[in-house]
């Protein structure tokens, strides 16, 4: 049996990386988005660290990188939403939240997504094609503030940029700048796009920095949504929360029910080892416990 690095699927990925590097003129890494457990109808792949993967993502080595907030936003969506056959991801970037949620919903599910930033949209195309999932994803290149699909979805996800444009030094790199700073809409714009496309009884799930919790709650409420569940994420025991996860529904469906504030989710123990909670999240996305692909490591924070 050939190793993951010798399969036709892996050859397709290596060819895709070569094309991207030639086109963009910079280093592209291939990183495991999911593990191989539960992979439907395909061969295991191998990431640049030598670990087995189900789906890979191509990322710019010097660009905005996949991080733990993407992983846990997708995980939270899968926790609060019943299984759905289609969902919408807003500001999808290179595809991380949308594709992780798609993986978790199973092989019959479909993803619709929108991304405005040109280089992220280009990488998204490679991540769909090389993973062999193009036929399961409807993607559009455009501004989510102008999105009008004329359809409703039982689940909408999003990972908005975290900071107002005047909150710090905006990176010169366009991809980093748009991923981190509100240069094309803020959390309230994500909520407005979500409420426009959210089916009755559906869920809108997003993440936002812990210190800006009230701004997120206000933006969600102003759009006509109610935050039903909220969960803070602690990067390591003894540290303060870093960001929060929000699960929202149409306000008129919730009435006067109080928001449920769940116990914080802790990613790492004081020793640096992943908590049992985080290890279970990784298993849910197809990774094996142990040393393979940094079995005790979570994706690096951006």
ChimeraX attribute file (.defattr): number of C-alpha atoms within 10 A of each C-alpha:
attribute: neighborCount
match mode: 1-to-1
recipient: residues
	/A:1	5
	/A:2	7
	/A:3	12
	/A:4	19
	/A:5	17
	/A:6	12
	/A:7	15
	/A:8	13
	/A:9	18
	/A:10	21
	/A:11	15
	/A:12	15
	/A:13	24
	/A:14	15
	/A:15	11
	/A:16	18
	/A:17	21
	/A:18	13
	/A:19	14
	/A:20	20
	/A:21	14
	/A:22	12
	/A:23	9
	/A:24	12
	/A:25	9
	/A:26	13
	/A:27	15
	/A:28	22
	/A:29	18
	/A:30	20
	/A:31	23
	/A:32	24
	/A:33	25
	/A:34	27
	/A:35	25
	/A:36	23
	/A:37	16
	/A:38	17
	/A:39	18
	/A:40	12
	/A:41	8
	/A:42	12
	/A:43	17
	/A:44	22
	/A:45	28
	/A:46	27
	/A:47	23
	/A:48	12
	/A:49	13
	/A:50	15
	/A:51	20
	/A:52	26
	/A:53	26
	/A:54	24
	/A:55	29
	/A:56	25
	/A:57	27
	/A:58	26
	/A:59	23
	/A:60	20
	/A:61	12
	/A:62	13
	/A:63	19
	/A:64	20
	/A:65	18
	/A:66	22
	/A:67	15
	/A:68	16
	/A:69	24
	/A:70	21
	/A:71	22
	/A:72	23
	/A:73	27
	/A:74	28
	/A:75	21
	/A:76	21
	/A:77	26
	/A:78	21
	/A:79	12
	/A:80	15
	/A:81	18
	/A:82	13
	/A:83	14
	/A:84	17
	/A:85	16
	/A:86	19
	/A:87	26
	/A:88	28
	/A:89	29
	/A:90	27
	/A:91	30
	/A:92	27
	/A:93	28
	/A:94	26
	/A:95	28
	/A:96	24
	/A:97	29
	/A:98	29
	/A:99	26
	/A:100	22
	/A:101	28
	/A:102	26
	/A:103	26
	/A:104	20
	/A:105	21
	/A:106	15
	/A:107	15
	/A:108	11
	/A:109	17
	/A:110	22
	/A:111	23
	/A:112	20
	/A:113	24
	/A:114	21
	/A:115	23
	/A:116	18
	/A:117	20
	/A:118	14
	/A:119	16
	/A:120	25
	/A:121	22
	/A:122	16
	/A:123	21
	/A:124	22
	/A:125	15
	/A:126	21
	/A:127	25
	/A:128	21
	/A:129	15
	/A:130	22
	/A:131	18
	/A:132	15
	/A:133	15
	/A:134	15
	/A:135	10
	/A:136	16
	/A:137	19
	/A:138	12
	/A:139	20
	/A:140	15
	/A:141	15
	/A:142	16
	/A:143	15
	/A:144	23
	/A:145	17
	/A:146	9
	/A:147	15
	/A:148	10
	/A:149	9
	/A:150	7
	/A:151	9
	/A:152	18
	/A:153	22
	/A:154	20
	/A:155	28
	/A:156	32
	/A:157	28
	/A:158	27
	/A:159	25
	/A:160	26
	/A:161	24
	/A:162	20
	/A:163	21
	/A:164	14
	/A:165	17
	/A:166	9
	/A:167	10
	/A:168	9
	/A:169	9
	/A:170	18
	/A:171	12
	/A:172	8
	/A:173	11
	/A:174	15
	/A:175	19
	/A:176	18
	/A:177	19
	/A:178	24
	/A:179	22
	/A:180	18
	/A:181	22
	/A:182	19
	/A:183	14
	/A:184	17
	/A:185	17
	/A:186	19
	/A:187	24
	/A:188	19
	/A:189	18
	/A:190	25
	/A:191	29
	/A:192	19
	/A:193	19
	/A:194	33
	/A:195	25
	/A:196	17
	/A:197	23
	/A:198	21
	/A:199	18
	/A:200	14
	/A:201	13
	/A:202	22
	/A:203	28
	/A:204	33
	/A:205	29
	/A:206	30
	/A:207	29
	/A:208	25
	/A:209	21
	/A:210	19
	/A:211	13
	/A:212	13
	/A:213	17
	/A:214	11
	/A:215	15
	/A:216	24
	/A:217	19
	/A:218	15
	/A:219	18
	/A:220	27
	/A:221	18
	/A:222	13
	/A:223	19
	/A:224	16
	/A:225	25
	/A:226	26
	/A:227	24
	/A:228	19
	/A:229	17
	/A:230	22
	/A:231	20
	/A:232	23
	/A:233	22
	/A:234	19
	/A:235	21
	/A:236	20
	/A:237	15
	/A:238	11
	/A:239	10
	/A:240	13
	/A:241	19
	/A:242	15
	/A:243	19
	/A:244	24
	/A:245	28
	/A:246	25
	/A:247	26
	/A:248	27
	/A:249	25
	/A:250	24
	/A:251	17
	/A:252	11
	/A:253	13
	/A:254	16
	/A:255	9
	/A:256	9
	/A:257	9
	/A:258	11
	/A:259	14
	/A:260	12
	/A:261	13
	/A:262	11
	/A:263	10
	/A:264	14
	/A:265	19
	/A:266	20
	/A:267	24
	/A:268	22
	/A:269	14
	/A:270	13
	/A:271	9
	/A:272	13
	/A:273	16
	/A:274	20
	/A:275	19
	/A:276	13
	/A:277	12
	/A:278	19
	/A:279	21
	/A:280	15
	/A:281	18
	/A:282	23
	/A:283	16
	/A:284	18
	/A:285	23
	/A:286	22
	/A:287	26
	/A:288	20
	/A:289	14
	/A:290	11
	/A:291	10
	/A:292	16
	/A:293	22
	/A:294	15
	/A:295	16
	/A:296	17
	/A:297	18
	/A:298	19
	/A:299	17
	/A:300	10
	/A:301	11
	/A:302	12
